[in-house]
């Protein structure tokens, strides 16, 4: 079992930045692909970004490409989401997710069996 705890959410102004962190424990972190998903108010949860187990491949939703950066530190069992040029439409609960490394589509939520509880990000205009 993998436990995930997100942190770093909060309130930011449009154009500002935030850095989300996700601490993982329970299994060898380097064997897991990691993803970030978000759920805006009243909407479904959607893919944001993913990084493969060794950190060599990253994937982004079109809506965040060029603004968000996902990284991981396998020595610290951490994954990060650096968010720049924030927009009000980035307001959402952000979730960290983990899955045993696989070649399955990174954007598919049900390929991730492990989820954190989420952290709220609110961007004001």
Secondary structure, 3 states (H helix, E strand, C coil): CCEEEEECCEEEECCCCEEEEEEEECCCHHHEEEEEEEECCCCCEEEEEEECCCCCCEEECCCCCCCEEEEEECCCCEEEEEECCCCHHHCEEEEEEEEECCCCCCCCHHHCCEECCCEEEEEEC
